[in-house]
Amino acid sequence: MAPKTERIQFLRAVRQLHRVRSFYAGGALLWAASLAWTGWQAPGSRQMWVCALLLAVFTGLLVTAGWSLRRLPVPATGRPAHHAAPRRTTANTRHAPA
């Protein structure tokens, strides 16, 4: 039972990292737009520097999440896991005798 439980936990961790990476990408995009807007309206202001700091934080988190996803081990099959059941070909189906 342990290997199946470990695999389920591994898949949950991968899904969580994908969600977190999407969140960080959205945050980085938001702060980049905010930095551009604030830099246009009030260059050199405190608000602009706060936006720059938050952009750097979200970019760092995004890079870290991407790096963590890249470092995850590949499943034993050597290819990504598919969650759908494999389809049977017509050659593998049994037919009733005529």
TIBA-404786 format. One record per atom (N, C-alpha, C, O): x, y, z; atom name; residue number from 0; residue in three letters. Coordinates in steps of 0.1 Angstrom, whole numbers. Atoms other than C-alpha are relative to their C-alpha. Example, Ala and Ser with C-alpha at 12.3 -4.5 7.8 and 13.67 -1.06 7.14 Angstrom:
BEGIN
       u       v       w   atom    nr   rest
       9     -12       0      N     0    ALA
     123     -45      78     CA     0    ALA
       9      12       0      C     0    ALA
      19      12       7      O     0    ALA
      -9     -11       0      N     1    SER
     137     -11      71     CA     1    SER
      -8      11       8      C     1    SER
      -3      22       9      O     1    SER
//
This chain:
BEGIN
       u       v       w   atom    nr   rest
       8     -12       0      N     0    MET
       0       0       0     CA     0    MET
       8      13       0      C     0    MET
       4      23      -5      O     0    MET
      -9     -12      -1      N     1    ALA
      29      24       6     CA     1    ALA
       3       6     -13      C     1    ALA
       2      18     -15      O     1    ALA
      -3      -7      13      N     2    PRO
      39      29     -30     CA     2    PRO
     -11       7      -6      C     2    PRO
      -9      18     -12      O     2    PRO
      11      -7       6      N     3    LYS
       4      38     -41     CA     3    LYS
      -3      13       7      C     3    LYS
      -6      23       1      O     3    LYS
       2     -12      -8      N     4    THR
       0      62     -12     CA     4    THR
      11      11      -4      C     4    THR
       8      23      -5      O     4    THR
     -11     -10       3      N     5    GLU
      34      78     -21     CA     5    GLU
      -3       6     -14      C     5    GLU
       0      18     -16      O     5    GLU
       3      -5      14      N     6    ARG
      23      81     -58     CA     6    ARG
     -11      11       1      C     6    ARG
     -10      21      -6      O     6    ARG
      11      -9      -1      N     7    ILE
      -9      98     -48     CA     7    ILE
       5      13       6      C     7    ILE
       1      24       2      O     7    ILE
      -6     -12      -6      N     8    GLN
      10     123     -26     CA     8    GLN
       9       7      -9      C     8    GLN
       9      19     -10      O     8    GLN
      -9      -6      10      N     9    PHE
      35     129     -54     CA     9    PHE
      -9       7     -10      C     9    PHE
      -6      19     -13      O     9    PHE
       8      -7       9      N    10    LEU
       7     137     -78     CA    10    LEU
      -7      12       6      C    10    LEU
      -9      22      -1      O    10    LEU
       6     -12      -7      N    11    ARG
     -10     160     -53     CA    11    ARG
      11      11       1      C    11    ARG
       7      23      -1      O    11    ARG
     -11     -10      -1      N    12    ALA
      24     178     -48     CA    12    ALA
       2       7     -14      C    12    ALA
       4      19     -15      O    12    ALA
      -2      -5      14      N    13    VAL
      27     182     -86     CA    13    VAL
     -11      10      -3      C    13    VAL
      -9      21      -9      O    13    VAL
      12      -8       2      N    14    ARG
      -8     196     -89     CA    14    ARG
       1      13       8      C    14    ARG
      -2      24       3      O    14    ARG
      -1     -12      -9      N    15    GLN
      -2     220     -60     CA    15    GLN
      11       9      -6      C    15    GLN
       9      21      -6      O    15    GLN
     -10      -9       6      N    16    LEU
      30     233     -76     CA    16    LEU
      -4       6     -13      C    16    LEU
      -1      18     -15      O    16    LEU
       5      -7      12      N    17    HIS
      13     239    -109     CA    17    HIS
     -10      11       4      C    17    HIS
      -9      22      -2      O    17    HIS
      10     -11      -4      N    18    ARG
     -15     259     -91     CA    18    ARG
       8      12       6      C    18    ARG
       5      23       3      O    18    ARG
      -8     -11      -6      N    19    VAL
      11     279     -71     CA    19    VAL
       7       7     -10      C    19    VAL
       9      19     -10      O    19    VAL
      -7      -7      11      N    20    ARG
      31     286    -102     CA    20    ARG
      -9       9      -8      C    20    ARG
      -5      20     -12      O    20    ARG
      10      -8       7      N    21    SER
       0     299    -119     CA    21    SER
      -3      13       8      C    21    SER
      -4      24       3      O    21    SER
       3     -11      -9      N    22    PHE
      -8     321     -89     CA    22    PHE
      12      10       0      C    22    PHE
      10      22      -1      O    22    PHE
     -12      -9       0      N    23    TYR
      28     335     -88     CA    23    TYR
       2       7     -14      C    23    TYR
       6      19     -14      O    23    TYR
      -1      -6      13      N    24    ALA
      27     341    -126     CA    24    ALA
     -10      12      -1      C    24    ALA
      -7      23      -6      O    24    ALA
      10     -10      -1      N    25    GLY
      -5     361    -121     CA    25    GLY
       4      12       8      C    25    GLY
       2      24       5      O    25    GLY
      -5     -11      -9      N    26    GLY
      10     381     -92     CA    26    GLY
      11       8      -7      C    26    GLY
      12      20      -6      O    26    GLY
     -11      -7       7      N    27    ALA
      41     389    -112     CA    27    ALA
      -5       8     -11      C    27    ALA
       0      20     -13      O    27    ALA
       6      -7      10      N    28    LEU
      20     400    -141     CA    28    LEU
      -7      13       5      C    28    LEU
      -6      24       0      O    28    LEU
       7     -11      -6      N    29    LEU
      -1     422    -119     CA    29    LEU
      10      11       5      C    29    LEU
       7      23       3      O    29    LEU
     -10     -10      -5      N    30    TRP
      29     438    -102     CA    30    TRP
       8       7     -11      C    30    TRP
      12      18      -9      O    30    TRP
      -7      -6      11      N    31    ALA
      46     444    -135     CA    31    ALA
      -8      11      -6      C    31    ALA
      -3      21     -10      O    31    ALA
       9     -10       5      N    32    ALA
      16     462    -148     CA    32    ALA
      -1      12      10      C    32    ALA
      -1      24       5      O    32    ALA
       1     -11     -10      N    33    SER
      13     482    -116     CA    33    SER
      13       8       1      C    33    SER
      12      20       2      O    33    SER
     -13      -8       0      N    34    LEU
      50     491    -117     CA    34    LEU
       1       9     -12      C    34    LEU
       5      20     -11      O    34    LEU
       0      -8      12      N    35    ALA
      46     503    -153     CA    35    ALA
      -9      12       2      C    35    ALA
      -5      23      -2      O    35    ALA
       9     -11      -2      N    36    TRP
      16     524    -144     CA    36    TRP
       5      10      10      C    36    TRP
       4      22       8      O    36    TRP
      -5      -9     -11      N    37    THR
      31     538    -112     CA    37    THR
      13       8      -5      C    37    THR
      15      19      -2      O    37    THR
     -12      -6       6      N    38    GLY
      64     545    -130     CA    38    GLY
      -3      11     -10      C    38    GLY
       4      21     -11      O    38    GLY
       5     -10      10      N    39    TRP
      45     564    -157     CA    39    TRP
      -6      12       8      C    39    TRP
      -3      24       4      O    39    TRP
       7     -10      -7      N    40    GLN
      24     584    -132     CA    40    GLN
       9       8      10      C    40    GLN
       9      20      11      O    40    GLN
      -9      -6     -11      N    41    ALA
      50     591    -104     CA    41    ALA
      13      -7       0      C    41    ALA
      16     -15       9      O    41    ALA
     -13       7       1      N    42    PRO
      85     580    -114     CA    42    PRO
       8       3      13      C    42    PRO
       9      15      17      O    42    PRO
      -9      -2     -11      N    43    GLY
     108     575     -84     CA    43    GLY
      -8       1      13      C    43    GLY
      -1       3      24      O    43    GLY
       7      -1     -13      N    44    SER
      80     575     -58     CA    44    SER
       1     -13       8      C    44    SER
       6     -23       4      O    44    SER
      -1      11      -9      N    45    ARG
      77     552     -29     CA    45    ARG
      -9     -11      -5      C    45    ARG
      -5     -23      -4      O    45    ARG
       9      10       5      N    46    GLN
      47     534     -45     CA    46    GLN
       7      -8     -11      C    46    GLN
       5     -20     -13      O    46    GLN
      -7       7      11      N    47    MET
      69     526     -76     CA    47    MET
      10     -10       6      C    47    MET
      11     -21       0      O    47    MET
     -10       9      -6      N    48    TRP
      96     511     -54     CA    48    TRP
      -6     -12       7      C    48    TRP
      -1     -23       7      O    48    TRP
       7      11      -6      N    49    VAL
      71     490     -35     CA    49    VAL
      -5     -10     -11      C    49    VAL
      -4     -22      -9      O    49    VAL
       4       9      11      N    50    CYS
      57     477     -68     CA    50    CYS
      12      -8      -5      C    50    CYS
      11     -20      -8      O    50    CYS
     -13       7       5      N    51    ALA
      93     469     -79     CA    51    ALA
       4     -11       9      C    51    ALA
       8     -22       5      O    51    ALA
      -3      10     -10      N    52    LEU
      99     451     -47     CA    52    LEU
      -9     -12       0      C    52    LEU
      -4     -24       0      O    52    LEU
      10      11       1      N    53    LEU
      67     430     -49     CA    53    LEU
       2      -7     -13      C    53    LEU
       0     -20     -14      O    53    LEU
      -3       6      13      N    54    LEU
      75     423     -86     CA    54    LEU
      12     -10       2      C    54    LEU
      11     -21      -3      O    54    LEU
     -12       9      -2      N    55    ALA
     109     409     -76     CA    55    ALA
      -3     -12       9      C    55    ALA
       2     -23       6      O    55    ALA
       3      11      -9      N    56    VAL
      94     388     -48     CA    56    VAL
      -8     -10      -8      C    56    VAL
      -5     -22      -7      O    56    VAL
       8       9       8      N    57    PHE
      67     373     -71     CA    57    PHE
       8      -7     -11      C    57    PHE
       6     -19     -14      O    57    PHE
      -9       6      10      N    58    THR
      93     367     -98     CA    58    THR
       9     -11       6      C    58    THR
      11     -21       0      O    58    THR
      -9      10      -7      N    59    GLY
     116     349     -74     CA    59    GLY
      -8     -12       4      C    59    GLY
      -3     -23       3      O    59    GLY
       9      11      -4      N    60    LEU
      87     328     -61     CA    60    LEU
      -4      -9     -13      C    60    LEU
      -4     -21     -12      O    60    LEU
       4       7      12      N    61    LEU
      77     319     -97     CA    61    LEU
      12      -8      -5      C    61    LEU
      10     -19      -9      O    61    LEU
     -12       8       4      N    62    VAL
     113     309    -106     CA    62    VAL
       2     -12       9      C    62    VAL
       6     -23       4      O    62    VAL
      -2      11     -10      N    63    THR
     115     288     -74     CA    63    THR
     -10     -11      -3      C    63    THR
      -6     -23      -2      O    63    THR
      11      10       3      N    64    ALA
      82     270     -82     CA    64    ALA
       3      -7     -13      C    64    ALA
       2     -20     -13      O    64    ALA
      -4       7      13      N    65    GLY
      93     263    -118     CA    65    GLY
      12      -9       2      C    65    GLY
      13     -19      -4      O    65    GLY
     -12       8      -2      N    66    TRP
     127     251    -106     CA    66    TRP
      -4     -13       8      C    66    TRP
       2     -23       5      O    66    TRP
       4      11      -8      N    67    SER
     110     228     -81     CA    67    SER
      -7     -10      -9      C    67    SER
      -5     -22      -7      O    67    SER
       7      10       9      N    68    LEU
      87     213    -108     CA    68    LEU
      10      -7      -9      C    68    LEU
       8     -18     -12      O    68    LEU
     -10       5       9      N    69    ARG
     117     208    -131     CA    69    ARG
       8     -11       7      C    69    ARG
      13     -21       1      O    69    ARG
      -8      10      -7      N    70    ARG
     136     189    -104     CA    70    ARG
      -7     -12       5      C    70    ARG
      -1     -22      10      O    70    ARG
       8      11      -4      N    71    LEU
     108     165     -96     CA    71    LEU
       4     -13      -8      C    71    LEU
       7     -11     -20      O    71    LEU
      -4      12       7      N    72    PRO
     117     129    -105     CA    72    PRO
     -11      -4     -11      C    72    PRO
     -23      -2      -9      O    72    PRO
       9       5      10      N    73    VAL
     102     114    -137     CA    73    VAL
      -6     -13       4      C    73    VAL
       2     -21      10      O    73    VAL
       6      13      -4      N    74    PRO
      78      85    -131     CA    74    PRO
       8     -12      -6      C    74    PRO
      16     -10     -16      O    74    PRO
      -7      12       4      N    75    ALA
      92      50    -136     CA    75    ALA
      -2      -3     -15      C    75    ALA
       7     -10     -21      O    75    ALA
       3       3      14      N    76    THR
      76      48    -171     CA    76    THR
       8       8      -9      C    76    THR
      10       5     -21      O    76    THR
      -8      -9       8      N    77    GLY
      98      76    -183     CA    77    GLY
      -8      10      -8      C    77    GLY
      -3      18     -16      O    77    GLY
       9     -10       7      N    78    ARG
      68      96    -196     CA    78    ARG
     -10       5      10      C    78    ARG
     -12      -1      21      O    78    ARG
       9      -5      -9      N    79    PRO
      43     118    -179     CA    79    PRO
     -12      -9       2      C    79    PRO
     -16     -17      -7      O    79    PRO
      11       9      -4      N    80    ALA
      14     100    -161     CA    80    ALA
     -13       6      -7      C    80    ALA
     -15      18      -7      O    80    ALA
      13      -3       6      N    81    HIS
     -20     100    -179     CA    81    HIS
     -10      -5      10      C    81    HIS
      -9     -16      15      O    81    HIS
      10       3     -10      N    82    HIS
     -50     100    -157     CA    82    HIS
     -12      -8      -6      C    82    HIS
     -19     -15       1      O    82    HIS
      11       8       7      N    83    ALA
     -74      84    -183     CA    83    ALA
       5     -14      -2      C    83    ALA
      17     -17      -3      O    83    ALA
      -3      14       2      N    84    ALA
     -76      47    -187     CA    84    ALA
       4      -2     -14      C    84    ALA
      -2       4     -23      O    84    ALA
      -4       3      14      N    85    PRO
     -59      33    -218     CA    85    PRO
     -11      -6      -8      C    85    PRO
     -19     -14      -2      O    85    PRO
      11       6       9      N    86    ARG
     -82      24    -247     CA    86    ARG
       5     -13      -5      C    86    ARG
      16     -15      -8      O    86    ARG
      -3      13       6      N    87    ARG
     -84     -11    -259     CA    87    ARG
      -1       0     -15      C    87    ARG
     -10       7     -20      O    87    ARG
       1       1      15      N    88    THR
     -78     -19    -295     CA    88    THR
      -9     -11      -3      C    88    THR
     -13     -19       5      O    88    THR
      10      10       4      N    89    THR
    -102     -40    -314     CA    89    THR
       6     -14      -1      C    89    THR
      -1     -24       0      O    89    THR
      -6      13       1      N    90    ALA
     -76     -68    -317     CA    90    ALA
       0      -7      14      C    90    ALA
       0     -19      15      O    90    ALA
       0       6     -13      N    91    ASN
     -77     -73    -279     CA    91    ASN
     -13      -4       6      C    91    ASN
     -14     -10      16      O    91    ASN
      14       3      -5      N    92    THR
    -115     -76    -275     CA    92    THR
      -3     -14      -3      C    92    THR
       1     -20     -13      O    92    THR
       5      14       2      N    93    ARG
    -131    -110    -272     CA    93    ARG
     -13       0      -7      C    93    ARG
     -22       8      -4      O    93    ARG
      13       1       6      N    94    HIS
    -159    -120    -294     CA    94    HIS
      -6     -14       3      C    94    HIS
       1     -24       5      O    94    HIS
       7      12      -3      N    95    ALA
    -185    -146    -287     CA    95    ALA
       1     -10     -13      C    95    ALA
       1      -5     -24      O    95    ALA
      -1       9      12      N    96    PRO
    -182    -178    -309     CA    96    PRO
     -13       0      -8      C    96    PRO
     -24       2      -2      O    96    PRO
      11      -1       8      N    97    ALA
    -205    -178    -338     CA    97    ALA
      -8     -13      -1      C    97    ALA
     -18     -14      -8      O    97    ALA
//
